[in-house]
Amino acid sequence: MKKFFSLLILVSLITVNASSQSLFKKIYADATAVVNNPQSSEEQIQINQFKVTALNYIKNQIDKKKLKKDEYFYDSQAVNLASFITDYQINLIKARSISAAKKTELMNCYKNATLASPLFNDADKATSHVYINDNSSLTPFSLDTDWDKAYTAATKQVKTIVK
């Protein structure tokens, strides 16, 4: 009987591990699905294309530099990226009711948080700043960003802008 329960628990644990998906992969898959959905709005596509590009950038830089990162690192970056983008959108909506100057200040706060929090110190600014240099981008952020640090910095600074 003990062996049966031990085996049952072991099978359950293996099933949970096999069916679970890292948050990085989940956020990437969800963003890709929005980008590829013909019913998505242009705004949704642009925002989620940034997420896909930023997550690909992180993975490619780690592979290129032959760094060793665990699943927690990838998950943390992806979750903080998604939180950063969500907070940015929410605070932009709040800022509309304040003033155009506050909206600009808010946008700069988020952009500057990404610039001040490089993850790889990439010398290729043409690539890492592609979204910043695109004046029509809804996500004017650096790809070379430590999203944990940027999210913390922006969250702290935004409190002084949007009250």
Secondary structure, DSSP 4 states (H G I P E B T S, - for coil): -HHHHHHHHHHHHHHHHHH---HHHHHHHHHHHHHH-TTS-HHHHHHHHHHHHHHHHHHHHHHHTT----HHHHHHHHHHHHHHHHHHHHHHHHHHTT-HHHHHHHHHHHHHHHHT--SS--S-HHHHTHHHH-TT-S----SS--HHHHHHHHHHHHHHH--
